Amino acid sequence: MLWLLLILFNYGCTAFELEVIDLTHPVDENTIAWPTATKFSAKQVFKNITSGGYWYENRDISSSEHAGTHLDAPNHIRDSEGGWDVASIPVERLSGPGVKIDISKQSKENVDYQLTRKDVENWEKEFGTIPEKSIVLIHTGRGELYTNRQKYLGYPDGLAVEADDTEHLHFPGVGPDAATLFVERKVYGVGIDTPSTDFGQSKEYMTHRILHGANLWGLENVARSNLLPPKGFYIHNMVYKLNGGSGGPTRVIAVLNYNGSSGSVRLSDWLPVLLLLLIQCSTSY
């Protein structure tokens, strides 16, 4: 029976592999930051063979906290001073079951579209109530424009704007009523594939203020959200542990084939297959 156990073991290892998706844009001189923020830069300090005969590389880097795929901490924008800075966010709140709400159709029809409470409730009718301690990602479809700064920030075609222009930003976001519902659902954080959780023409940043006021963090400039299902994945937000930080660059990954109730791959999904394989192998034996 040893050979049978080996077959089952090998099959099980293959069946239970997890798929990991990187939701992070690369960081380089083309990284998109908020128009008024300091852009990313890197200075090569050394890149050569050392006198000791080994290779050595090192750079000095500089950037705003709010550039590229990054976290907004609860102290970033709110009604009054307070909230966790980056380093103070409890580490267990940086990971959780993922939820994706797709508003790409609405965003294509209206570049200034804001996710509504009704949109969220419609998602819940189909997929179930958003669980507590989850991480919600809003997919607008704008992430595919990231390599074109003019289009990604939504500046009107043909309009010449200054590099720090914030008056002509046009991209979708999360509406205040939807943000309030996320607070009610007691999620850990809300992310989006645009430069801001608030829509581009926002002047009061009410979504930031609602989310951060309840100590929820935000994720902005999320990449490849088109590859995610509506549910059934797990998010890890690996941000710098930056003391005093109002935000910071992060590596965000999604682990698919996740069972939200148990936190693992669903073995029960594979038991019928394994039993059939066992019966077939036993009959042959």
C-alpha positions as CSV (number, residue, x, y, z in Angstrom):
1,M,0.0,0.0,0.0
2,L,3.0,2.3,0.2
3,W,2.8,3.1,-3.5
4,L,-0.9,4.1,-3.0
5,L,0.0,6.4,-0.2
6,L,2.7,8.0,-2.3
7,I,0.2,8.6,-5.1
8,L,-2.3,10.2,-2.8
9,F,0.4,12.4,-1.2
10,N,1.7,13.6,-4.5
11,Y,-1.9,14.3,-5.8
12,G,-2.7,16.1,-2.6
13,C,0.3,18.4,-2.8
14,T,-0.5,19.3,-6.3
15,A,-4.2,19.8,-5.6
16,F,-3.7,22.1,-2.6
17,E,-1.3,24.5,-4.3
18,L,-2.2,28.2,-3.7
19,E,-2.1,30.8,-6.4
20,V,-0.5,34.1,-5.4
21,I,-1.2,37.4,-7.3
22,D,1.0,40.4,-6.8
23,L,-1.3,43.5,-6.5
24,T,1.7,45.9,-6.5
25,H,3.0,48.3,-9.2
26,P,6.8,48.4,-9.6
27,V,8.6,51.3,-7.9
28,D,10.9,53.3,-10.2
29,E,11.2,56.8,-11.8
30,N,7.8,56.2,-13.5
31,T,5.9,55.6,-10.2
32,I,2.8,57.7,-9.9
33,A,2.4,59.8,-6.8
34,W,-0.2,62.3,-5.9
35,P,0.5,65.4,-8.1
36,T,1.6,67.6,-5.2
37,A,3.7,64.9,-3.6
38,T,7.4,64.2,-3.9
39,K,8.2,61.9,-6.7
40,F,10.3,58.7,-6.3
41,S,14.0,59.0,-7.0
42,A,17.0,56.8,-6.6
43,K,20.7,57.6,-6.5
44,Q,23.2,54.8,-7.2
45,V,25.7,54.9,-4.3
46,F,27.8,51.9,-5.4
47,K,27.5,49.2,-8.0
48,N,30.8,47.4,-8.7
49,I,33.3,44.9,-7.6
50,T,34.7,45.9,-4.2
51,S,38.4,45.8,-3.2
52,G,37.6,42.6,-1.4
53,G,36.7,40.9,-4.6
54,Y,32.9,40.6,-4.2
55,W,30.1,42.4,-5.9
56,Y,28.2,45.1,-4.0
57,E,25.2,47.3,-4.9
58,N,23.5,50.0,-2.9
59,R,21.2,53.0,-3.6
60,D,19.7,55.9,-1.7
61,I,16.0,56.3,-2.4
62,S,13.6,59.2,-1.7
63,S,9.8,59.4,-2.1
64,S,6.5,60.6,-0.7
65,E,4.7,58.3,1.7
66,H,1.9,58.4,-0.8
67,A,3.3,57.1,-4.1
68,G,2.8,54.0,-6.1
69,T,0.9,51.2,-4.4
70,H,0.7,52.4,-0.9
71,L,-1.2,52.4,2.4
72,D,-3.1,55.4,3.8
73,A,-2.9,55.2,7.6
74,P,-5.8,56.3,9.7
75,N,-3.9,59.5,10.8
76,H,-3.7,60.6,7.1
77,I,-6.9,62.6,6.5
78,R,-9.6,62.8,9.1
79,D,-11.9,65.3,10.9
80,S,-9.4,65.8,13.7
81,E,-5.9,64.7,14.8
82,G,-5.6,61.1,15.9
83,G,-5.8,57.6,14.5
84,W,-3.1,55.0,14.1
85,D,0.1,55.9,12.3
86,V,1.5,53.2,10.0
87,A,3.6,51.5,12.7
88,S,0.7,51.6,15.2
89,I,-1.7,49.6,13.0
90,P,-2.0,46.2,14.7
91,V,-0.3,43.7,12.5
92,E,-3.3,41.3,12.5
93,R,-5.3,44.1,10.8
94,L,-3.0,44.1,7.8
95,S,-4.2,40.7,6.6
96,G,-7.7,39.3,6.0
97,P,-10.2,37.7,3.7
98,G,-10.5,39.6,0.5
99,V,-13.7,41.0,-1.2
100,K,-13.7,42.5,-4.7
101,I,-16.5,44.8,-5.8
102,D,-16.4,45.5,-9.6
103,I,-17.6,48.9,-10.8
104,S,-15.7,48.8,-14.0
105,K,-18.8,49.1,-16.1
106,Q,-20.1,52.2,-14.2
107,S,-16.6,53.7,-14.3
108,K,-16.3,53.3,-18.1
109,E,-19.6,55.1,-18.5
110,N,-18.7,57.8,-16.0
111,V,-15.1,58.5,-15.2
112,D,-16.1,60.4,-12.0
113,Y,-18.3,57.5,-10.7
114,Q,-18.5,56.9,-7.0
115,L,-19.2,53.5,-5.5
116,T,-22.6,53.7,-3.8
117,R,-24.1,51.9,-0.8
118,K,-26.5,50.3,-3.3
119,D,-23.6,48.9,-5.3
120,V,-22.3,47.2,-2.1
121,E,-25.7,45.9,-1.1
122,N,-26.2,44.5,-4.6
123,W,-22.8,42.7,-4.3
124,E,-24.0,41.3,-0.9
125,K,-27.2,40.0,-2.4
126,E,-25.2,37.9,-4.8
127,F,-22.2,36.9,-2.7
128,G,-23.3,37.3,1.0
129,T,-22.7,40.0,3.6
130,I,-19.2,41.3,3.7
131,P,-17.6,39.6,6.7
132,E,-16.0,41.5,9.6
133,K,-12.2,41.8,9.5
134,S,-12.2,41.6,5.8
135,I,-10.3,43.7,3.2
136,V,-12.4,45.3,0.4
137,L,-10.9,46.0,-3.0
138,I,-12.8,48.2,-5.5
139,H,-12.1,47.3,-9.1
140,T,-12.7,50.2,-11.5
141,G,-10.6,48.9,-14.4
142,R,-8.4,52.0,-14.3
143,G,-5.4,50.1,-13.1
144,E,-4.6,49.2,-16.7
145,L,-3.9,52.9,-17.4
146,Y,-1.2,53.1,-14.7
147,T,1.7,53.4,-17.2
148,N,0.1,56.5,-18.8
149,R,0.1,59.2,-16.1
150,Q,-2.1,61.6,-18.1
151,K,-4.8,59.0,-18.6
152,Y,-4.5,57.4,-15.2
153,L,-4.9,60.7,-13.4
154,G,-7.8,61.5,-15.8
155,Y,-6.5,64.8,-17.2
156,P,-8.7,65.7,-20.2
157,D,-7.2,65.0,-23.5
158,G,-5.4,67.9,-25.1
159,L,-5.4,69.9,-21.9
160,A,-1.9,71.1,-20.8
161,V,-1.6,70.9,-17.0
162,E,1.2,71.5,-14.6
163,A,2.8,68.5,-13.0
164,D,1.2,69.3,-9.6
165,D,-2.3,70.0,-11.0
166,T,-5.2,68.6,-8.8
167,E,-8.0,70.7,-10.3
168,H,-8.5,68.5,-13.4
169,L,-8.2,65.0,-11.9
170,H,-10.9,62.6,-13.1
171,F,-11.1,59.0,-11.9
172,P,-13.7,56.9,-9.9
173,G,-13.7,56.5,-6.2
174,V,-15.6,55.3,-3.2
175,G,-18.7,57.3,-2.2
176,P,-19.2,58.5,1.4
177,D,-22.3,56.3,1.8
178,A,-20.4,53.2,0.7
179,A,-17.5,54.1,3.0
180,T,-20.0,54.4,5.9
181,L,-21.3,50.9,5.1
182,F,-17.8,49.5,5.2
183,V,-17.4,51.0,8.7
184,E,-20.6,49.4,9.7
185,R,-19.3,46.0,8.4
186,K,-16.2,46.5,10.5
187,V,-13.7,45.7,7.8
188,Y,-10.0,46.3,8.3
189,G,-9.3,48.3,5.1
190,V,-10.5,49.5,1.7
191,G,-8.4,49.5,-1.4
192,I,-8.8,50.7,-5.0
193,D,-7.0,50.7,-8.4
194,T,-7.0,54.5,-8.7
195,P,-4.8,57.2,-7.1
196,S,-7.3,57.8,-4.2
197,T,-10.2,56.2,-2.4
198,D,-12.0,59.5,-3.0
199,F,-12.9,60.2,-6.6
200,G,-10.7,62.6,-8.5
201,Q,-12.9,65.7,-8.3
202,S,-13.3,65.4,-4.5
203,K,-12.3,68.5,-2.6
204,E,-13.4,67.5,0.9
205,Y,-12.1,63.9,0.9
206,M,-15.1,62.7,2.9
207,T,-14.4,59.0,2.1
208,H,-10.9,59.3,3.6
209,R,-12.4,61.1,6.6
210,I,-15.1,58.4,7.2
211,L,-12.7,55.5,6.8
212,H,-9.8,56.9,8.7
213,G,-12.1,58.3,11.4
214,A,-13.0,54.7,12.2
215,N,-9.4,53.6,12.1
216,L,-9.8,51.8,8.8
217,W,-6.8,52.0,6.5
218,G,-6.8,52.6,2.7
219,L,-4.9,51.1,-0.2
220,E,-4.4,53.2,-3.4
221,N,-2.9,52.4,-6.8
222,V,-3.7,48.7,-6.5
223,A,-2.5,46.6,-9.4
224,R,-4.0,43.6,-11.3
225,S,-7.3,43.6,-9.4
226,N,-8.9,42.3,-12.7
227,L,-7.3,38.9,-11.8
228,L,-9.3,38.5,-8.6
229,P,-12.6,36.8,-8.1
230,P,-15.4,38.5,-6.2
231,K,-14.4,36.5,-3.0
232,G,-12.4,33.5,-2.0
233,F,-9.0,35.1,-1.6
234,Y,-6.8,36.4,1.2
235,I,-5.0,39.7,1.3
236,H,-1.6,40.5,2.8
237,N,-0.7,44.2,3.1
238,M,3.0,44.3,3.8
239,V,3.6,47.9,4.5
240,Y,6.7,49.5,6.0
241,K,6.5,49.7,9.8
242,L,7.0,53.5,9.6
243,N,6.9,55.3,13.0
244,G,4.7,58.4,12.6
245,G,3.9,57.6,9.0
246,S,0.7,58.8,7.5
247,G,1.2,56.2,4.8
248,G,3.9,54.2,3.1
249,P,4.8,52.0,0.2
250,T,3.6,48.4,0.5
251,R,3.8,45.0,-1.2
252,V,0.3,43.7,-1.5
253,I,-0.5,40.1,-2.4
254,A,-3.6,38.1,-2.8
255,V,-3.7,34.3,-2.1
256,L,-6.4,32.5,-4.0
257,N,-8.2,29.3,-3.2
258,Y,-8.9,30.6,0.3
259,N,-11.8,29.4,2.4
260,G,-13.0,32.4,4.5
261,S,-14.6,30.3,7.2
262,S,-11.5,28.3,8.1
263,G,-8.6,30.3,6.7
264,S,-7.4,27.4,4.6
265,V,-7.8,25.5,1.4
266,R,-11.1,23.5,1.5
267,L,-10.0,19.9,1.9
268,S,-13.7,18.9,1.6
269,D,-13.7,20.1,-2.0
270,W,-11.1,17.4,-2.9
271,L,-12.4,14.5,-0.7
272,P,-14.7,13.0,-3.4
273,V,-11.8,13.1,-5.9
274,L,-9.4,11.5,-3.4
275,L,-12.0,8.8,-2.5
276,L,-12.6,7.9,-6.2
277,L,-8.8,7.7,-6.7
278,L,-8.5,5.5,-3.6
279,I,-11.2,3.2,-4.9
280,Q,-9.7,3.0,-8.3
281,C,-6.3,2.2,-7.0
282,S,-7.6,-0.4,-4.5
283,T,-9.5,-2.1,-7.3
284,S,-6.5,-2.2,-9.5
285,Y,-4.4,-3.6,-6.6
